[in-house]
């Protein structure tokens, strides 16, 4: 891990910041990142404080737990209360549906098991073939390959998934085209782009003139990515460049994407508080419907309502329109130990990151 010291060197940081400040800009610019880990780096190292006032870093919808619809959580809760074993990641269990969180359902007697991977859920199913086990599959294209791989390995018949996987690139493009995300440049998420590849963001540059850069997660990574974007904006360019070449490629992880494509198809999908976004949801293909909990148990889709607690501004936080501290619930009734809004639940949520770093401005 000693090589990481190079990406945290004070001299490098100062040199990059100097270059950023020397880059002429005709007006203020907004740079949007779409990754909770990038927000952690930005907040933890105080990178916003190093930038000139005319450059604003905004956090987009880059937290998978934050955008998981309340209805999906309701469906998982319904299954647990009906006696099925619902296997779920720990942070997802704390996110509220319209009435319950899965953590709350467990306290009411629902069978909810915390797992670290889909493999853990399959092992639970294999340990008792008379017990129905449902894996609540949450995450972006980063975690979807593992779900797809284990479906291809033919898990036991008492196992199924409730898919809430989402695909990031078309969501970012669509939200920008609809005027929901206001931005002049995009820092693509390092983990997800390792899977999808930079080519998935090509429409942003070609059709909308928005420059894109893939970034790593260290301070020097993020600042270099900002410099790359600021230079392009200054010169009136819109290219897709790769700062994170030690992990990201143009094509991405071809094998992982083929695995996803083998099992899932893209469908229109709801993002919490943002509505339906075309071709962003991973849905099991017909040949794997026996493993689709929605089909297996006849779960019905209903209108999405009451997704946010009254007064909660998490949607605006996820769209970079307000800072977490501008939400009236922030650190009052919504705190890390008792989250109300979805952005306070996960360690990748902007509100949770700001709260744990005691950011008040």
C-alpha positions as CSV (number, residue, x, y, z in Angstrom):
1,X,0.0,0.0,0.0
2,X,3.0,2.3,0.1
3,X,2.4,3.4,-3.4
4,X,-0.7,5.2,-2.2
5,X,1.6,7.8,-0.5
6,X,2.3,9.2,-3.9
7,X,-1.4,10.0,-4.3
8,X,-1.5,11.9,-1.0
9,X,1.6,14.0,-1.3
10,X,1.2,17.5,-0.1
11,X,3.5,18.9,-2.8
12,X,1.5,17.2,-5.6
13,X,-1.8,18.4,-4.1
14,X,-0.5,22.0,-3.9
15,X,0.8,21.9,-7.5
16,X,-2.5,20.6,-8.9
17,X,-4.5,23.1,-6.9
18,X,-2.3,25.9,-8.2
19,X,-2.9,24.7,-11.8
20,X,-6.7,24.6,-11.2
21,X,-6.6,28.1,-9.9
22,X,-4.5,29.3,-12.8
23,X,-7.0,27.9,-15.4
24,X,-9.2,30.7,-16.7
25,X,-12.9,30.2,-16.6
26,X,-15.5,32.5,-18.1
27,X,-18.1,31.7,-15.4
28,X,-18.7,29.5,-12.4
29,X,-18.8,25.7,-13.1
30,X,-20.4,22.7,-11.5
31,X,-18.5,19.4,-11.5
32,X,-20.7,16.4,-10.6
33,X,-19.3,13.2,-9.3
34,X,-21.4,10.0,-9.1
35,X,-19.8,8.0,-6.3
36,X,-20.1,7.9,-2.6
37,X,-16.5,7.0,-2.2
38,X,-15.5,10.1,-4.1
39,X,-17.6,12.2,-1.8
40,X,-15.9,10.5,1.2
41,X,-12.5,11.5,-0.2
42,X,-13.6,15.1,-1.0
43,X,-15.0,15.6,2.5
44,X,-12.4,13.6,4.4
45,X,-9.5,15.5,2.9
46,X,-11.3,18.9,2.7
47,X,-10.8,19.2,-1.1
48,X,-13.7,21.6,-1.5
49,X,-11.9,24.1,0.7
50,X,-8.9,24.0,-1.7
51,X,-10.8,25.0,-4.8
52,X,-11.6,28.6,-6.0
53,X,-15.1,29.9,-5.4
54,X,-16.1,29.5,-9.1
55,X,-15.7,25.7,-9.0
56,X,-18.5,23.8,-7.2
57,X,-18.3,20.1,-6.6
58,X,-21.7,18.4,-6.4
59,X,-22.6,14.9,-5.4
60,X,-24.9,13.1,-7.8
61,X,-26.9,9.9,-7.3
62,X,-23.9,7.7,-6.7
63,X,-25.1,5.8,-3.6
64,X,-27.0,2.6,-4.4
65,X,-28.7,2.4,-1.0
66,X,-29.9,5.9,-1.3
67,X,-31.7,5.4,-4.7
68,X,-33.2,2.0,-3.8
69,X,-37.0,2.5,-4.1
70,X,-39.1,2.4,-1.0
71,X,-41.4,0.0,-2.8
72,X,-38.6,-2.5,-3.3
73,X,-37.9,-2.3,0.5
74,X,-41.7,-2.8,1.1
75,X,-41.7,-5.9,-1.1
76,X,-38.7,-7.3,0.8
77,X,-40.4,-6.5,4.1
78,X,-43.6,-8.2,2.9
79,X,-41.7,-11.4,2.1
80,X,-39.9,-11.4,5.5
81,X,-43.2,-11.0,7.3
82,X,-44.7,-13.8,5.3
83,X,-42.1,-16.2,6.6
84,X,-39.5,-16.1,3.9
85,X,-35.9,-15.5,4.8
86,X,-34.7,-12.2,3.3
87,X,-31.0,-11.9,3.0
88,X,-29.8,-8.3,2.8
89,X,-26.7,-6.2,3.2
90,X,-26.4,-4.5,6.5
91,X,-26.7,-0.9,5.4
92,X,-29.7,-1.7,3.1
93,X,-31.5,-3.2,6.2
94,X,-31.6,0.2,7.8
95,X,-33.2,2.1,4.9
96,X,-36.9,2.9,5.3
97,X,-39.6,1.8,3.0
98,X,-43.0,3.5,3.2
99,X,-43.7,1.9,6.6
100,X,-40.8,-0.3,7.7
101,X,-37.1,-0.8,7.4
102,X,-35.9,-4.5,7.2
103,X,-34.2,-3.9,10.5
104,X,-37.5,-2.9,11.9
105,X,-39.2,-5.9,10.3
106,X,-36.7,-8.2,12.0
107,X,-37.6,-6.7,15.4
108,X,-41.2,-7.5,14.6
109,X,-40.4,-11.1,14.0
110,X,-39.6,-11.1,10.3
111,X,-36.8,-13.4,9.2
112,X,-34.1,-11.0,8.0
113,X,-30.5,-12.2,7.7
114,X,-27.6,-9.8,7.2
115,X,-25.1,-11.1,4.6
116,X,-21.9,-9.9,3.0
117,X,-22.6,-11.4,-0.5
118,X,-25.1,-13.4,-2.5
119,X,-23.0,-16.4,-1.8
120,X,-23.9,-16.1,1.9
121,X,-27.5,-16.0,0.9
122,X,-27.2,-19.1,-1.2
123,X,-25.5,-21.0,1.6
124,X,-28.4,-20.2,3.9
125,X,-30.8,-21.6,1.2
126,X,-28.6,-24.7,0.9
127,X,-28.6,-25.3,4.6
128,X,-32.4,-25.8,4.7
129,X,-34.0,-26.6,1.4
130,X,-37.5,-26.4,3.0
131,X,-37.0,-22.7,3.7
132,X,-37.6,-20.1,1.0
133,X,-34.7,-17.6,0.8
134,X,-34.7,-14.3,-1.0
135,X,-31.6,-12.3,-1.7
136,X,-32.4,-8.5,-1.8
137,X,-30.0,-7.7,-4.7
138,X,-29.0,-4.0,-4.3
139,X,-26.2,-2.2,-6.1
140,X,-25.0,-0.7,-9.4
141,X,-23.2,-2.6,-12.2
142,X,-20.4,-3.0,-9.6
143,X,-22.3,-5.8,-7.7
144,X,-24.6,-7.0,-10.5
145,X,-21.9,-9.3,-12.0
146,X,-21.7,-11.4,-8.8
147,X,-25.5,-11.8,-8.7
148,X,-25.5,-12.8,-12.4
149,X,-22.6,-15.3,-11.9
150,X,-24.3,-17.1,-9.1
151,X,-27.6,-17.3,-11.0
152,X,-25.7,-19.0,-13.8
153,X,-24.4,-21.5,-11.4
154,X,-27.9,-22.7,-10.7
155,X,-28.7,-22.1,-7.0
156,X,-31.2,-24.4,-5.2
157,X,-34.9,-24.1,-6.1
158,X,-35.7,-22.5,-2.7
159,X,-33.6,-19.5,-3.6
160,X,-34.6,-16.3,-5.5
161,X,-33.6,-12.7,-5.8
162,X,-35.4,-9.4,-5.5
163,X,-33.4,-7.3,-8.0
164,X,-32.9,-3.7,-7.3
165,X,-29.7,-3.4,-9.3
166,X,-29.4,-0.2,-11.3
167,X,-27.1,0.9,-14.2
168,X,-25.5,4.3,-13.7
169,X,-24.4,5.7,-17.1
170,X,-27.9,6.0,-18.7
171,X,-29.3,7.4,-15.5
172,X,-26.7,10.2,-15.4
173,X,-27.3,11.0,-19.1
174,X,-31.1,11.0,-18.7
175,X,-31.1,13.1,-15.6
176,X,-28.9,15.7,-17.3
177,X,-31.1,15.7,-20.5
178,X,-34.2,16.3,-18.3
179,X,-32.6,19.2,-16.5
180,X,-32.5,17.4,-13.2
181,X,-28.7,17.4,-12.9
182,X,-27.0,20.7,-13.6
183,X,-23.4,20.2,-14.4
184,X,-20.5,21.3,-16.7
185,X,-18.4,18.2,-16.2
186,X,-18.7,14.7,-14.8
187,X,-16.3,12.6,-12.6
188,X,-17.4,9.1,-13.5
189,X,-17.5,6.6,-10.6
190,X,-14.3,4.6,-10.4
191,X,-15.7,1.3,-9.2
192,X,-18.7,1.2,-11.5
193,X,-16.8,2.5,-14.5
194,X,-14.2,-0.3,-14.0
195,X,-17.1,-2.6,-15.0
196,X,-19.1,-0.6,-17.5
197,X,-16.1,1.1,-19.2
198,X,-15.8,4.8,-20.2
199,X,-17.6,4.2,-23.5
200,X,-20.9,4.1,-21.7
201,X,-20.6,7.8,-21.0
202,X,-19.9,8.7,-24.7
203,X,-23.4,10.3,-25.3
204,X,-22.7,12.9,-22.6
205,X,-19.7,14.2,-24.5
206,X,-20.9,13.7,-28.1
207,X,-24.5,14.7,-27.7
208,X,-24.5,17.1,-24.8
209,X,-21.0,18.6,-24.8
210,X,-20.2,17.5,-21.2
211,X,-16.6,16.4,-20.6
212,X,-16.2,13.2,-18.6
213,X,-13.2,11.8,-16.7
214,X,-12.8,8.5,-14.8
215,X,-11.2,9.1,-11.4
216,X,-9.5,7.1,-8.7
217,X,-10.2,7.7,-5.0
218,X,-7.2,9.3,-3.6
219,X,-6.9,13.1,-3.1
220,X,-4.4,13.5,-6.0
221,X,-6.8,11.4,-8.2
222,X,-9.8,13.6,-7.6
223,X,-7.9,16.9,-7.9
224,X,-6.2,15.7,-11.1
225,X,-9.7,14.8,-12.5
226,X,-11.0,18.2,-11.6
227,X,-8.0,19.8,-13.3
228,X,-8.6,17.7,-16.5
229,X,-12.3,18.8,-16.5
230,X,-11.6,22.4,-15.8
231,X,-9.1,22.6,-18.6
232,X,-11.6,21.1,-21.0
233,X,-14.3,23.5,-19.9
234,X,-11.9,26.4,-20.3
235,X,-11.0,25.4,-23.8
236,X,-14.5,24.6,-24.8
237,X,-13.8,20.9,-25.3
238,X,-15.9,17.8,-24.3
239,X,-13.8,14.7,-24.3
240,X,-13.9,11.5,-22.3
241,X,-10.6,11.0,-20.6
242,X,-9.2,8.5,-18.1
243,X,-7.3,9.6,-15.0
244,X,-7.9,6.2,-13.4
245,X,-6.1,4.1,-16.0
246,X,-4.7,1.8,-13.3
247,X,-8.3,0.3,-13.1
248,X,-10.6,1.8,-15.7
249,X,-10.5,1.1,-19.5
250,X,-12.6,2.2,-22.4
251,X,-14.3,-1.1,-22.8
252,X,-14.6,-1.9,-19.1
253,X,-14.6,-5.4,-17.7
254,X,-15.9,-7.2,-20.8
255,X,-16.3,-10.5,-19.0
256,X,-18.3,-9.0,-16.2
257,X,-20.6,-7.1,-18.6
258,X,-21.1,-10.3,-20.7
259,X,-22.1,-12.1,-17.5
260,X,-24.6,-9.4,-16.7
261,X,-26.0,-9.5,-20.2
262,X,-26.3,-13.3,-20.1
263,X,-28.6,-13.1,-17.1
264,X,-30.2,-9.6,-17.0
265,X,-31.9,-7.3,-19.4
266,X,-32.3,-3.6,-19.0
267,X,-35.7,-2.2,-18.2
268,X,-37.2,1.1,-17.2
269,X,-36.7,1.4,-13.4
270,X,-37.6,3.7,-10.5
271,X,-34.9,5.6,-8.7
272,X,-35.9,6.8,-5.3
273,X,-37.5,10.2,-5.5
274,X,-36.4,10.7,-9.1
275,X,-39.0,8.7,-10.9
276,X,-38.6,6.2,-13.7
277,X,-35.4,6.3,-15.7
278,X,-35.4,4.4,-19.0
279,X,-33.2,1.2,-19.3
280,X,-31.5,1.5,-16.0
281,X,-32.9,-1.5,-14.1
282,X,-31.4,-5.0,-14.3
283,X,-34.3,-7.5,-14.6
284,X,-33.8,-11.3,-14.9
285,X,-34.4,-12.6,-18.4
286,X,-37.3,-15.0,-19.1
287,X,-35.1,-18.1,-18.8
288,X,-34.2,-17.2,-15.2
289,X,-37.7,-16.2,-14.0
290,X,-37.8,-19.1,-11.6
291,X,-35.2,-17.1,-9.6
292,X,-37.2,-13.8,-9.8
293,X,-38.9,-13.3,-6.4
294,X,-41.4,-10.9,-8.0
295,X,-42.6,-13.5,-10.4
296,X,-42.3,-16.4,-7.9
297,X,-44.4,-14.8,-5.2
298,X,-46.7,-12.6,-7.3
299,X,-45.4,-9.3,-6.0
300,X,-47.4,-6.4,-7.4
301,X,-46.1,-3.1,-8.5
302,X,-47.9,-0.1,-7.2
303,X,-47.5,3.7,-7.5
304,X,-44.5,5.1,-5.8
305,X,-45.6,7.4,-3.0
306,X,-44.4,8.5,0.4
307,X,-40.8,7.7,-0.5
308,X,-39.4,10.5,1.7
309,X,-40.1,11.6,5.3
310,X,-41.9,15.0,5.4
311,X,-39.2,17.7,5.1
312,X,-36.5,15.3,3.9
313,X,-34.4,16.9,1.1
314,X,-32.4,13.8,0.2
315,X,-33.6,13.9,-3.4
316,X,-32.2,17.4,-3.8
317,X,-29.0,16.3,-2.1
318,X,-28.6,13.4,-4.6
319,X,-29.1,15.8,-7.5
320,X,-26.6,18.2,-6.1
321,X,-29.1,21.0,-5.6
322,X,-28.6,21.4,-1.9
323,X,-25.9,20.5,0.6
324,X,-26.8,18.0,3.4
325,X,-26.7,20.8,5.9
326,X,-29.5,22.6,4.1
327,X,-31.9,19.9,5.0
328,X,-34.0,20.9,8.0
329,X,-33.8,17.3,9.4
330,X,-30.0,17.0,9.1
331,X,-28.5,16.2,12.6
332,X,-31.8,17.1,14.2
333,X,-34.1,14.1,13.8
334,X,-32.0,12.5,11.1
335,X,-28.6,11.3,12.4
336,X,-26.3,8.3,11.6
337,X,-27.5,6.3,14.6
338,X,-31.1,6.9,13.6
339,X,-31.4,7.8,9.9
340,X,-34.6,9.2,8.5
341,X,-33.6,10.0,5.0
342,X,-31.8,7.4,2.8
343,X,-28.7,9.6,2.4
344,X,-28.0,9.2,6.1
345,X,-28.2,5.4,6.0
346,X,-25.3,4.2,4.0
347,X,-21.6,5.0,4.4
348,X,-21.8,6.1,0.8
349,X,-24.6,8.6,1.4
350,X,-23.7,12.2,1.3
351,X,-25.5,13.1,4.5
352,X,-23.9,10.2,6.4
353,X,-20.5,11.3,5.1
354,X,-20.9,14.9,6.1
355,X,-22.3,13.9,9.5
356,X,-19.5,11.5,10.4
357,X,-17.0,14.2,9.4
358,X,-18.8,16.8,11.3
359,X,-19.2,19.1,8.3
360,X,-21.5,22.1,9.1
361,X,-20.9,24.4,6.2
